[in-house]
């Protein structure tokens, strides 16, 4: 018997002298073919029980159809759930933005009532910036923001860190007596990056340090230009504390979402969020920690100086 090239290849693949093919259909629509490698004796046995073979093929077709139907139902269910979640998310964003707008407007009203040189003006500015950052965070983690361009612009990293530390000193550090040491590379140029993401990264790491560092200890923050990793140029930001270190079992899953042991106001998502944001910026984050030296976080942000 002369076989086509494809048939010869299939026969060879089935490791037999010949083959028999059974078409599979559902509601008169083809859904596949089953090819069995056979020899002459196998073929005679199958032909003598052709009715049974047909019943078996129908049963196989039914099983395949049931599996495909279940898969399609699962896909439709997920799509339906996503539509519901998106609708709920739109409502949440709208409702959350309303009180934020009111609070922001009131800070402006208070500012107008005060002298322009009043020291409180600077505090009100910080409050407005943090309100805006809450809005950015809400938009960032909503599906509505996924297709929108992020706010990318030049950032003076050293000034960015210095301003953030000043805010933290007034609001957190003073009450628990944490001292800060800055070692900032003055040659660092403005970096093209996303300010809101960077601020969220740094704030989360600082808050993590506050929770881990004993009172009267120090937090060291440093920057360095032109760190090269795998041929790519980055700028480096490091946070070091003299706390008790991170237990090894936590360190192994540091950037994964976990159930927090810090209490009901902590979700255990802080460092997981940091990792995701660093990834979005095409950067890298690492951590070294032990009970004697404390903890050191290293962040590498792409050194992009021009658009």
C-alpha positions in Angstrom: 0.0 0.0 0.0 1.3 3.4 -1.0 1.0 5.9 1.8 1.2 9.7 1.6 4.3 11.2 3.3 2.2 12.5 6.2 0.7 9.1 6.7 4.1 7.5 6.7 5.3 10.0 9.3 2.3 9.3 11.5 2.7 5.6 11.2 6.4 5.9 12.2 5.4 8.1 15.1 2.9 5.5 16.2 5.6 2.9 16.0 3.6 0.4 14.0 3.1 -1.0 10.5 -0.1 0.9 9.9 -2.8 3.0 11.5 -6.5 3.4 11.7 -8.2 6.8 12.2 -11.5 7.5 13.9 -13.2 10.9 13.3 -14.7 12.5 16.4 -17.7 14.7 16.0 -20.3 16.5 18.1 -23.7 17.5 16.7 -22.3 16.8 13.2 -19.3 19.1 13.7 -15.8 17.6 13.6 -13.9 18.1 16.8 -10.9 15.9 16.2 -9.4 12.6 15.1 -8.0 9.6 17.0 -5.2 7.8 15.2 -4.2 4.3 16.4 -1.1 2.5 15.3 -2.1 -1.1 14.3 -0.8 -4.1 12.5 -2.9 -6.5 10.3 -4.1 -8.6 13.3 -5.1 -5.5 15.3 -7.0 -4.2 12.2 -9.0 -7.4 11.8 -9.9 -7.3 15.6 -11.1 -3.7 15.4 -13.1 -4.4 12.2 -14.8 -7.3 13.8 -15.9 -5.0 16.7 -16.6 -1.9 14.7 -19.9 -1.2 16.5 -18.1 -1.1 19.9 -15.4 1.1 18.4 -18.0 3.6 17.2 -19.7 3.7 20.6 -16.3 4.2 22.3 -15.4 7.1 19.9 -18.8 8.8 20.6 -18.1 8.5 24.4 -14.7 10.1 23.9 -16.2 12.9 21.9 -18.8 13.4 24.6 -16.0 13.7 27.2 -14.0 16.1 25.1 -17.1 18.3 24.5 -17.9 18.3 28.2 -14.4 19.4 29.1 -14.5 22.1 26.5 -17.9 23.3 27.7 -16.6 23.4 31.3 -13.6 25.3 30.2 -15.7 27.8 28.3 -18.1 28.2 31.3 -15.1 28.9 33.5 -13.8 31.5 31.1 -17.2 33.2 30.9 -17.6 33.1 34.7 -14.2 34.8 35.1 -15.1 37.5 32.6 -18.4 38.1 34.4 -16.6 38.4 37.7 -14.1 40.8 36.3 -16.9 43.0 34.9 -18.5 43.0 38.3 -15.2 43.8 40.0 -14.5 46.6 37.5 -17.9 48.1 38.2 -17.3 47.9 41.9 -13.9 49.4 41.5 -15.3 52.4 39.6 -17.7 53.0 42.4 -15.0 52.7 45.0 -12.7 55.1 43.2 -15.5 57.6 42.7 -16.5 57.4 46.4 -12.9 57.6 47.7 -12.1 60.6 45.5 -15.0 62.6 46.9 -13.8 62.9 50.5 -10.2 63.3 49.3 -11.3 66.3 47.2 -13.2 67.8 50.1 -10.2 67.4 52.4 -7.8 68.9 49.8 -10.2 71.9 49.3 -10.3 72.5 53.0 -6.5 72.6 53.3 -6.6 75.3 50.5 -9.2 77.3 52.4 -7.2 77.1 55.6 -4.1 78.2 53.7 -6.0 81.3 52.4 -6.9 82.2 55.9 -3.3 82.1 57.1 -0.4 84.4 56.3 1.6 83.3 53.2 4.7 83.0 55.4 3.0 81.1 58.2 5.0 77.9 59.1 1.7 75.9 58.8 1.6 76.6 55.1 4.4 74.1 54.6 2.5 71.5 56.6 -0.6 72.1 54.5 1.4 71.6 51.4 2.6 68.2 52.6 -1.0 67.2 53.4 -2.1 68.2 49.9 0.8 66.2 48.4 -0.1 63.2 50.4 -3.8 63.5 49.4 -2.7 63.6 45.8 -0.5 60.5 46.4 -3.5 58.6 47.8 -5.3 59.4 44.6 -2.4 58.2 42.6 -2.2 55.0 44.6 -6.0 54.3 44.0 -5.6 54.9 40.3 -2.4 52.8 40.1 -4.0 49.7 41.5 -7.2 50.0 39.5 -7.7 48.4 36.2 -8.8 51.8 34.9 -5.2 53.0 35.1 -3.5 50.1 33.3 -3.9 51.6 29.8 -3.1 55.1 30.9 0.4 56.5 30.6 2.2 57.0 33.9 3.5 60.4 35.0 7.1 60.1 33.9 9.4 63.1 34.5 12.9 64.1 35.7 13.4 63.6 39.4 16.1 65.0 41.6 16.6 61.8 43.7 18.6 63.4 46.4 16.1 66.3 47.0 13.3 63.8 46.7 14.8 61.7 49.6 15.7 64.8 51.6 12.2 66.2 51.4 10.6 62.8 52.3 12.9 62.4 55.3 12.0 65.9 56.6 8.3 65.0 56.4 9.0 61.7 58.2 11.0 63.4 60.9 8.1 65.7 61.7 5.5 63.0 61.7 7.2 59.8 62.8 10.9 59.9 63.7 10.7 62.5 66.5 8.1 60.5 68.5 10.3 57.4 68.6 13.7 59.1 68.6 15.1 57.6 65.4 18.1 59.5 64.0 18.7 59.7 60.3 22.0 59.8 58.5 22.1 60.8 54.8 25.0 60.0 52.5 23.9 61.3 49.1 26.0 61.2 46.0 26.1 64.9 44.9 27.0 63.9 41.3 23.7 62.1 40.9 21.8 63.7 37.8 18.0 64.0 37.6 16.6 60.6 36.7 13.6 60.1 34.4 11.2 58.0 36.4 7.7 57.9 38.0 7.7 60.1 41.1 4.5 58.7 42.7 5.8 55.1 42.4 9.2 56.1 43.7 7.6 57.9 46.7 5.5 54.9 47.5 8.6 52.7 47.4 10.6 54.9 49.7 7.7 55.5 52.1 7.0 51.8 52.5 10.7 51.1 53.2 10.9 53.9 55.7 7.8 52.7 57.5 9.1 49.2 57.5 12.3 50.5 59.2 10.3 52.5 61.7 8.5 49.4 62.8 11.7 47.3 63.0 14.2 49.8 64.5 14.4 50.2 68.3 14.1 53.7 69.7 17.3 55.8 69.8 18.7 53.9 66.8 19.6 55.3 63.4 18.4 55.0 59.8 21.0 55.5 57.1 20.0 56.4 53.6 22.5 56.7 50.8 22.6 57.2 47.0 25.2 56.3 44.5 25.5 57.1 40.8 26.5 54.7 38.0 26.0 51.2 39.5 26.3 48.7 36.6 24.4 45.4 36.7 24.5 43.0 33.7 25.7 45.9 31.5 22.9 48.2 32.5 23.5 51.5 34.3 21.4 52.2 37.5 21.4 54.6 40.4 21.4 53.0 43.8 19.4 53.9 46.9 20.1 52.0 50.1 18.3 52.0 53.5 20.2 50.6 56.5 19.0 50.2 60.1 20.5 48.8 63.2 17.4 46.9 64.2 17.1 43.3 65.3 17.2 41.9 61.7 14.6 39.9 59.8 14.1 36.2 60.8 15.3 33.8 58.1 11.9 32.3 57.6 10.5 35.7 56.8 13.5 36.8 54.7 13.0 33.8 52.4 9.6 35.1 51.4 10.2 38.8 52.0 8.6 40.2 48.9 5.6 37.8 48.8 2.2 38.7 50.1 1.9 37.3 53.6 -0.4 37.5 56.6 1.0 40.2 58.8 1.8 39.6 62.5 1.9 43.4 63.2 -1.8 43.8 64.1 -5.1 44.6 62.4 -3.8 47.8 60.7 -1.1 45.9 58.8 -2.0 43.8 55.7 1.5 42.2 55.2 1.5 43.7 51.7 4.0 46.5 52.1 7.2 44.9 50.8 5.2 42.9 48.2 3.9 46.3 46.9 7.4 47.7 46.9 8.7 44.8 44.8 5.9 45.2 42.3 6.5 49.0 42.0 10.3 48.5 41.6 9.6 45.9 38.8 7.3 48.4 37.1 10.2 50.9 37.1 12.4 48.2 35.5 14.6 48.2 38.6 15.8 45.7 41.2 15.5 45.4 45.0 17.4 43.2 47.3 17.8 42.8 51.1 20.5 41.7 53.5 19.7 41.1 57.1 21.0 39.6 60.3 20.6 40.1 64.0 24.0 41.7 64.6 24.2 44.2 61.7 20.5 45.0 61.1 18.9 45.2 57.7 20.0 46.8 54.4 17.7 47.3 51.4 19.2 48.1 48.1 17.2 49.6 45.3 18.5 50.0 41.7 16.6 52.4 39.5 17.4 52.6 35.7 19.8 55.6 35.1 17.7 57.3 32.4 18.6 61.0 32.1 16.9 61.8 28.8 13.5 60.9 27.4 
